[in-house]
């Protein structure tokens, strides 16, 4: 597992079984939200905008932007890695069931 994925697991406690429940691009949208605030922080603007212009897919309690663009990019990367892993698990499951 990539370090970013380990970071996500150790900080929030999510496991692949939990990630597999997100089938409507939620993790991608969350990654986009954190990437958006990383860009916002580069420009010196407030990163605590309400759920990154509506991109944030989950309850507001999980929205934890940082004033540090690197931290936001790490979060975005962990979410992208988790989505890639989810898609790969789905593909492997399809192959094992179908053939």
Buried (B, 14 or more C-beta within 10 A) or exposed (E): EBEBBEBBBEEEEBEEEEBBEBEEEBBBBBBBBBBBBBEBBEEEEEBBBEBBEEBBBBEEEEBEBBEEBEBBBBBBBBBBBBBBBBEEBEEEEEEEEEE
